[in-house]
């Protein structure tokens, strides 16, 4: 039998039996060599005294071990349930006190992880709710169009109108899915931004090219002021994505015949990109919320959008060490200022 497999109680019994056997053997040996019963009696009394004190010591030791074990189990149960912080006596110098210090550290780590899991769970529930809300309308419209096409006889021109409407709803779903995929990849680190020293004009041109068609449809005038030789470290692809989202937002909320100005300036520590529009403006109380995922003002629900573009833009700029600031007055347009670090 291995020593580590023996219980403490059984080990103590073996020690007592071994000590008793050894004492009896020594007393008999003493009596045999000295032939003195008095000396043997004194030895017996000394042995009894030793065993008596040993018995009290072992009972005390067993009680302390039991108290320590029970206290440790209660503390661990409380930690597992998360109902109570481990008690730590800072003045005590016992073994349990030393363990308590470490248990408290472990408890704090467990609480942080528990809160993090709860936050992630709440965020996931919110995300699923948002996705469900965003996809409900396009899917309902597609079902209605499909049922109408199957149930009614109509001219080829009318069928084309319905199919164009279905295509518009599919575009909304596709945009939502693409935006969610991009956001998810950035947040989970699947995609990492690679900052390289490239001309900023290429980045800005890529962003502007994506909004030229809607600009022409609404006959919005575009003004761009950007130095030709501006080169600095940034992720060109994802920065263009961020700027496109801001520009797309500006085009949506700028009325027909309005104007959008893009102005790039070099500051001491940052490059500042201002995107100014002549749209409806954003109320001050809403300006902090517009960067939240899926957030949209009640007043703009009649305009196409899902409320994820500005959130994605802020994530991309923040991951490069920059930030976005918005200034706006209702009825006087908005200015989104993007700050990107020089290094």
C-alpha positions as CSV (number, residue, x, y, z in Angstrom):
1,X,0.0,0.0,0.0
2,X,1.4,3.4,-1.0
3,X,1.8,6.0,1.7
4,X,-0.1,8.7,-0.2
5,X,-3.2,6.5,-0.4
6,X,-3.4,6.1,3.4
7,X,-5.9,8.4,5.2
8,X,-4.7,10.6,8.1
9,X,-6.8,8.7,10.6
10,X,-5.4,5.3,9.6
11,X,-1.9,6.7,9.5
12,X,-2.3,8.0,13.1
13,X,-3.5,4.5,14.2
14,X,-0.5,2.9,12.6
15,X,1.8,5.4,14.4
16,X,0.2,4.7,17.8
17,X,0.4,0.9,17.3
18,X,4.0,1.2,16.3
19,X,4.9,3.4,19.2
20,X,3.0,1.1,21.7
21,X,4.8,-2.0,20.3
22,X,8.2,-0.2,20.4
23,X,7.6,0.9,24.0
24,X,6.6,-2.6,25.2
25,X,9.7,-4.0,23.5
26,X,11.9,-1.5,25.2
27,X,10.3,-2.0,28.6
28,X,10.8,-5.8,28.4
29,X,14.4,-5.3,27.2
30,X,15.0,-3.0,30.2
31,X,13.5,-5.4,32.7
32,X,15.4,-8.3,31.1
33,X,18.8,-6.6,31.4
34,X,18.4,-4.9,34.7
35,X,16.1,-7.4,36.5
36,X,14.6,-4.3,38.3
37,X,10.8,-4.2,38.5
38,X,11.0,-0.6,39.9
39,X,12.9,0.7,37.0
40,X,10.6,-1.1,34.6
41,X,7.6,0.4,36.5
42,X,9.0,3.9,36.2
43,X,9.5,3.3,32.5
44,X,5.9,2.1,32.2
45,X,4.6,5.3,34.0
46,X,6.8,7.5,31.7
47,X,5.4,5.7,28.7
48,X,1.8,6.1,29.9
49,X,2.4,9.8,30.5
50,X,3.9,10.1,27.0
51,X,0.9,8.4,25.4
52,X,-1.6,10.4,27.5
53,X,-0.1,13.7,26.3
54,X,0.2,12.3,22.8
55,X,-3.5,11.3,22.8
56,X,-4.5,14.9,23.8
57,X,-2.2,16.3,21.2
58,X,-3.6,14.1,18.4
59,X,-7.2,14.9,19.4
60,X,-6.3,18.6,19.3
61,X,-4.5,18.2,16.0
62,X,-7.4,16.2,14.5
63,X,-9.9,18.9,15.6
64,X,-7.8,21.6,14.1
65,X,-7.5,19.7,10.8
66,X,-11.3,19.1,10.8
67,X,-12.0,22.8,11.4
68,X,-9.5,23.8,8.7
69,X,-11.0,21.4,6.2
70,X,-14.6,22.5,7.0
71,X,-13.7,26.2,6.8
72,X,-11.9,25.6,3.5
73,X,-14.8,23.7,2.0
74,X,-17.3,26.4,3.1
75,X,-15.1,29.1,1.6
76,X,-14.8,27.1,-1.7
77,X,-18.5,26.5,-1.8
78,X,-19.2,30.3,-1.3
79,X,-16.6,31.0,-4.1
80,X,-18.3,28.6,-6.5
81,X,-21.7,30.0,-5.8
82,X,-20.3,33.6,-6.0
83,X,-22.4,34.5,-3.0
84,X,-19.7,35.6,-0.6
85,X,-16.2,36.9,-0.7
86,X,-13.6,34.7,1.1
87,X,-12.9,36.0,4.7
88,X,-9.3,37.0,5.2
89,X,-7.9,37.7,8.6
90,X,-5.0,40.0,7.8
91,X,-3.7,39.8,11.4
92,X,-3.6,36.0,11.6
93,X,-0.5,34.0,10.8
94,X,-2.1,30.7,10.4
95,X,-1.9,28.3,7.4
96,X,-5.6,29.0,6.5
97,X,-4.9,32.8,6.6
98,X,-2.1,32.3,4.0
99,X,-4.4,30.2,1.9
100,X,-7.2,32.8,2.3
101,X,-5.0,35.4,0.7
102,X,-4.7,33.3,-2.4
103,X,-8.3,32.2,-2.3
104,X,-9.3,35.9,-2.3
105,X,-7.2,36.5,-5.4
106,X,-8.7,33.5,-7.1
107,X,-12.2,34.7,-6.1
108,X,-11.5,38.1,-7.7
109,X,-10.4,36.5,-10.9
110,X,-13.5,34.3,-10.9
111,X,-15.7,37.3,-10.4
112,X,-14.1,39.2,-13.2
113,X,-14.5,36.2,-15.5
114,X,-18.1,35.7,-14.4
115,X,-18.9,39.3,-15.1
116,X,-17.1,39.1,-18.5
117,X,-19.2,36.0,-19.4
118,X,-22.4,37.7,-18.3
119,X,-21.5,40.8,-20.4
120,X,-20.7,38.6,-23.4
121,X,-23.9,36.7,-23.0
122,X,-25.9,39.9,-22.7
123,X,-24.1,41.3,-25.8
124,X,-24.8,38.1,-27.7
125,X,-28.5,38.3,-26.8
126,X,-28.6,41.9,-27.9
127,X,-26.8,41.1,-31.1
128,X,-29.2,38.3,-31.9
129,X,-32.2,40.5,-31.1
130,X,-30.8,43.3,-33.4
131,X,-30.1,40.9,-36.2
132,X,-33.6,39.5,-35.9
133,X,-35.1,43.0,-36.0
134,X,-33.0,44.1,-38.9
135,X,-33.8,41.0,-41.1
136,X,-37.5,40.8,-40.2
137,X,-38.6,43.6,-42.6
138,X,-36.7,42.5,-45.7
139,X,-37.7,38.9,-45.2
140,X,-41.3,39.9,-44.8
141,X,-41.2,42.0,-47.9
142,X,-39.6,39.2,-49.9
143,X,-42.3,36.7,-48.7
144,X,-45.0,39.2,-49.7
145,X,-43.5,39.8,-53.1
146,X,-43.1,36.1,-53.7
147,X,-46.7,35.3,-52.7
148,X,-48.0,38.1,-54.9
149,X,-46.0,36.9,-57.9
150,X,-47.4,33.3,-57.4
151,X,-51.0,34.3,-56.7
152,X,-51.7,37.0,-59.2
153,X,-51.5,37.3,-63.0
154,X,-49.7,40.4,-64.1
155,X,-48.0,42.0,-67.0
156,X,-44.3,41.5,-67.7
157,X,-43.7,45.1,-66.8
158,X,-45.4,44.7,-63.4
159,X,-43.4,41.5,-62.8
160,X,-40.2,43.4,-63.5
161,X,-41.2,46.0,-60.9
162,X,-41.8,43.3,-58.3
163,X,-38.5,41.6,-59.1
164,X,-36.7,44.9,-58.8
165,X,-38.3,45.4,-55.4
166,X,-37.2,41.9,-54.4
167,X,-33.7,42.7,-55.6
168,X,-33.7,45.8,-53.4
169,X,-34.6,43.7,-50.3
170,X,-31.9,41.2,-51.2
171,X,-29.4,44.0,-51.4
172,X,-30.4,45.1,-47.9
173,X,-29.9,41.6,-46.6
174,X,-26.6,41.2,-48.4
175,X,-25.3,44.5,-47.0
176,X,-26.4,43.5,-43.5
177,X,-24.6,40.2,-43.7
178,X,-21.4,41.7,-45.2
179,X,-21.4,44.4,-42.5
180,X,-21.8,41.8,-39.7
181,X,-19.1,39.6,-41.2
182,X,-16.7,42.5,-41.3
183,X,-17.5,43.6,-37.7
184,X,-17.3,40.1,-36.4
185,X,-13.9,39.5,-38.0
186,X,-12.5,42.7,-36.6
187,X,-13.8,42.2,-33.1
188,X,-12.6,38.6,-32.9
189,X,-9.2,39.4,-34.3
190,X,-9.7,37.1,-37.4
191,X,-8.7,40.2,-39.4
192,X,-5.9,42.3,-38.1
193,X,-5.1,45.8,-39.5
194,X,-1.7,46.2,-41.1
195,X,-0.4,49.8,-41.1
196,X,1.9,50.6,-44.0
197,X,3.4,53.8,-45.3
198,X,1.2,54.5,-48.3
199,X,-0.2,57.7,-50.0
200,X,-3.4,58.8,-48.3
201,X,-4.8,60.0,-51.7
202,X,-5.1,56.4,-52.8
203,X,-7.1,55.6,-49.7
204,X,-9.4,58.6,-50.0
205,X,-9.9,57.9,-53.7
206,X,-11.0,54.4,-53.0
207,X,-13.5,55.6,-50.4
208,X,-14.9,58.4,-52.7
209,X,-15.3,56.1,-55.7
210,X,-17.7,54.0,-53.7
211,X,-20.1,56.9,-53.3
212,X,-19.9,58.5,-56.7
213,X,-23.1,56.9,-58.0
214,X,-25.4,58.0,-55.2
215,X,-23.8,61.4,-55.3
216,X,-24.7,61.8,-59.0
217,X,-28.2,60.5,-58.4
218,X,-28.9,63.1,-55.8
219,X,-26.8,65.7,-57.7
220,X,-24.8,66.5,-54.5
221,X,-21.7,68.6,-55.1
222,X,-18.4,67.2,-53.7
223,X,-15.5,69.3,-52.7
224,X,-12.1,67.6,-51.8
225,X,-9.1,69.3,-50.4
226,X,-6.2,66.9,-49.8
227,X,-2.4,67.4,-50.2
228,X,-1.1,65.2,-53.1
229,X,2.1,64.2,-51.3
230,X,0.5,63.1,-48.0
231,X,2.0,59.7,-47.0
232,X,1.8,58.1,-43.6
233,X,1.3,54.7,-41.8
234,X,-2.2,53.4,-42.0
235,X,-4.2,50.4,-43.2
236,X,-5.3,51.6,-46.6
237,X,-8.0,49.1,-47.2
238,X,-9.8,49.3,-43.9
239,X,-9.3,53.0,-43.5
240,X,-11.0,53.4,-46.9
241,X,-13.8,51.2,-45.5
242,X,-14.2,53.5,-42.5
243,X,-14.2,56.7,-44.6
244,X,-16.7,55.1,-47.1
245,X,-19.1,54.4,-44.2
246,X,-18.9,58.0,-43.0
247,X,-19.3,59.3,-46.6
248,X,-22.2,57.0,-47.3
249,X,-23.9,58.2,-44.2
250,X,-23.4,61.8,-45.3
251,X,-24.8,61.1,-48.8
252,X,-27.9,59.4,-47.3
253,X,-28.8,62.3,-45.0
254,X,-27.9,65.1,-47.4
255,X,-30.8,66.4,-49.5
256,X,-30.8,66.7,-53.2
257,X,-28.6,69.5,-54.6
258,X,-26.7,69.6,-51.2
259,X,-22.9,69.5,-50.8
260,X,-20.2,67.4,-49.1
261,X,-16.8,68.7,-48.3
262,X,-13.7,66.5,-47.5
263,X,-10.8,68.4,-46.0
264,X,-7.5,66.7,-45.0
265,X,-5.1,68.6,-42.7
266,X,-1.8,67.6,-41.1
267,X,-1.5,68.4,-37.4
268,X,1.4,68.0,-35.0
269,X,0.6,64.4,-33.9
270,X,-2.4,63.5,-36.1
271,X,-3.8,63.7,-39.6
272,X,-7.3,65.2,-39.5
273,X,-9.9,64.2,-42.1
274,X,-13.1,66.3,-42.0
275,X,-16.2,65.1,-43.8
276,X,-18.8,67.9,-43.7
277,X,-22.3,67.7,-45.1
278,X,-25.3,69.9,-45.5
279,X,-27.8,67.3,-44.2
280,X,-30.4,67.4,-41.5
281,X,-27.9,67.4,-38.6
282,X,-27.8,65.3,-35.5
283,X,-29.4,66.4,-32.1
284,X,-26.8,66.8,-29.4
285,X,-28.3,64.2,-27.2
286,X,-28.0,61.6,-30.0
287,X,-24.4,62.3,-31.0
288,X,-22.9,59.9,-28.4
289,X,-25.2,57.1,-29.4
290,X,-24.8,57.2,-33.2
291,X,-21.7,55.0,-33.0
292,X,-23.5,52.2,-31.2
293,X,-24.2,49.1,-33.2
294,X,-27.6,49.1,-35.0
295,X,-28.5,52.5,-33.5
296,X,-30.7,54.7,-35.6
297,X,-32.6,57.9,-34.7
298,X,-36.3,57.6,-34.6
299,X,-36.5,60.6,-37.1
300,X,-34.5,58.8,-39.8
301,X,-36.2,55.4,-39.9
302,X,-37.7,56.3,-43.3
303,X,-34.2,56.4,-44.8
304,X,-32.5,53.1,-45.8
305,X,-29.8,51.9,-43.4
306,X,-29.1,49.5,-40.6
307,X,-27.1,51.6,-38.2
308,X,-23.8,49.7,-38.4
309,X,-21.7,51.9,-40.7
310,X,-20.6,54.4,-38.1
311,X,-20.0,51.6,-35.5
312,X,-17.7,49.8,-38.0
313,X,-15.9,53.1,-38.9
314,X,-15.2,53.9,-35.2
315,X,-13.8,50.3,-34.6
316,X,-11.5,50.6,-37.6
317,X,-10.1,54.0,-36.6
318,X,-9.8,53.1,-32.9
319,X,-7.8,49.9,-33.8
320,X,-5.3,52.2,-35.6
321,X,-4.9,54.4,-32.5
322,X,-7.1,57.2,-33.8
323,X,-10.6,58.5,-32.9
324,X,-13.7,60.1,-34.5
325,X,-15.3,63.3,-33.3
326,X,-18.7,64.7,-34.5
327,X,-20.0,68.2,-34.4
328,X,-23.5,69.0,-35.6
329,X,-26.5,71.3,-35.3
330,X,-30.0,70.3,-36.3
331,X,-30.7,71.8,-39.7
332,X,-27.1,72.9,-40.4
333,X,-25.5,69.6,-41.3
334,X,-22.8,67.5,-39.6
335,X,-19.0,67.3,-39.6
336,X,-17.3,64.0,-38.8
337,X,-13.6,64.5,-38.0
338,X,-11.4,61.4,-38.2
339,X,-8.0,61.6,-36.4
340,X,-5.3,59.2,-37.5
341,X,-1.9,59.2,-35.7
342,X,1.2,60.0,-37.7
343,X,3.1,57.0,-36.4
